[in-house]
Amino acid sequence: MKLLLMILFINIVVAGQAQQSSFRKKIDSICKSIDKDVQLKKKTYAQEEFMDHITDEGGELIIFYKDNTIHRIKEWVGLSYGVIIRNYYFRNKELLFVKEEEYRYETDEIKGINKEKLSKEDLFVGKYYFKKDKLVDAETLGHNRFEDENNDAESEYLFLAKKHLALFLKKK
């Protein structure tokens, strides 16, 4: 009986992982097709237009759209220690996926911070999969602010996505 329960449990876990993998592949495929779409138009905003606080190294927001429908938003934020790049992907006005990359500038004991080079070692990459305004899956490499239980990736990305969408609609 224990063996039967163990086999059943393993089958359920494996089936769940396969379903999650299939979901990720589908979203990844949609994002790749958005990236390849040469018909998308671009609207660029300076940091003063979309950020609440001005950063040391600036910022830029690029909205990729077609027929007044946003398909992707790229956010670049320059900080004193490095850069943060976020890409938001949409389908039918619904947030599907967010990829966040955070890189630190290379440092040298003698020269200090080199803002011309990003470190390959000090980085964070997060992939966040959404369905119907709910974070359903996430994959991360490295450390970032969401390790603190007071920070919530789902709430933050949904808030920022809606804020950027509203900016585009307001300033068309």
HELIX and SHEET records of a PDB file:
HELIX    1   1 LYS A    2  LYS A   36  1                                  35    
HELIX    2   2 GLN A   47  PHE A   50  1                                   4    
HELIX    3   3 ARG A  145  GLU A  147  5                                   3    
HELIX    4   4 ALA A  153  LYS A  170  1                                  18    
SHEET    1   A 7 LYS A  41  ALA A  46  0                                        
SHEET    2   A 7 GLY A  59  LYS A  66 -1                                        
SHEET    3   A 7 THR A  69  GLY A  78 -1                                        
SHEET    4   A 7 GLY A  82  ARG A  91 -1                                        
SHEET    5   A 7 GLU A  94  ASP A 108 -1                                        
SHEET    6   A 7 GLY A 112  LYS A 131 -1                                        
SHEET    7   A 7 LYS A 134  LEU A 141 -1                                        
END                                                                             
